[in-house]
Amino acid sequence: MNNLVREFRYSLRVLIKNPGTSIVAVLALALGIGVNASSFTAVSALVLHPLPFPPLERVMTLWETIPKVRTA
């Protein structure tokens, strides 16, 4: 337990000594955690849980295409 406290104090001193590196590391971790959480939420909502429609085989997508106009 004594080694853990010493290691924690040393790491805290190093982080305070180099604030730029600390900020970059914290921002990188925050960005990684945020992207991971949002991608898990999207996959969970779109893939793991089906749509709330009882006859799912009757659900379809409609779209319209506009033909390209040729110019001379």
Phi, psi and omega per residue, in radians:
M1 nan -0.589 3.134
N2 -1.124 -0.690 3.115
N3 -1.118 -0.666 3.128
L4 -1.092 -0.741 3.122
V5 -1.144 -0.743 3.120
R6 -1.113 -0.741 3.124
E7 -1.126 -0.694 3.109
F8 -1.119 -0.780 3.113
R9 -1.087 -0.740 3.135
Y10 -1.110 -0.785 -3.138
S11 -1.135 -0.635 3.088
L12 -1.131 -0.722 3.094
R13 -1.092 -0.734 -3.134
V14 -1.153 -0.708 3.116
L15 -1.128 -0.672 3.118
I16 -1.237 -0.590 -3.120
K17 -1.212 -0.585 -3.134
N18 -2.102 1.403 -3.057
P19 -1.204 -0.560 3.135
G20 -1.108 -0.810 3.116
T21 -1.125 -0.667 3.130
S22 -1.115 -0.756 -3.141
I23 -1.116 -0.756 3.122
V24 -1.095 -0.732 3.141
A25 -1.138 -0.749 3.135
V26 -1.159 -0.719 3.113
L27 -1.146 -0.686 3.110
A28 -1.128 -0.742 3.088
L29 -1.113 -0.756 -3.140
A30 -1.111 -0.732 3.119
L31 -1.129 -0.758 3.124
G32 -1.106 -0.752 3.123
I33 -1.159 -0.717 3.129
G34 -1.131 -0.761 3.116
V35 -1.138 -0.725 3.127
N36 -1.095 -0.780 -3.130
A37 -1.143 -0.739 -3.122
S38 -1.224 -0.654 3.113
S39 -1.202 -0.666 3.074
F40 -1.106 -0.705 3.121
T41 -1.118 -0.744 3.132
A42 -1.145 -0.789 3.131
V43 -1.128 -0.711 3.127
S44 -1.099 -0.744 -3.101
A45 -1.286 -0.649 -3.025
L46 -1.592 -0.613 -3.007
V47 -1.821 -0.819 -2.999
L48 -1.362 -0.564 -3.127
H49 -1.884 2.170 -3.118
P50 -1.233 2.912 3.094
L51 -1.158 2.629 -3.063
P52 -1.422 0.533 3.113
F53 -1.812 2.236 -3.116
P54 -1.059 -0.936 3.121
P55 -1.537 1.365 -3.033
L56 -1.092 -0.469 -3.124
E57 -1.268 -0.211 3.135
R58 -1.657 -0.067 3.135
V59 -1.359 2.302 -3.141
M60 -2.423 2.884 -3.141
T61 -1.972 2.357 3.082
L62 -2.020 2.472 3.054
W63 -2.608 2.877 -3.093
E64 -2.171 2.399 3.065
T65 -1.975 2.464 3.129
I66 -1.820 2.147 -3.127
P67 -1.143 2.606 3.128
K68 -1.286 2.457 -3.141
V69 -1.649 2.220 3.117
R70 -1.502 2.345 3.070
T71 -1.942 2.464 -3.090
A72 -1.431 nan nan
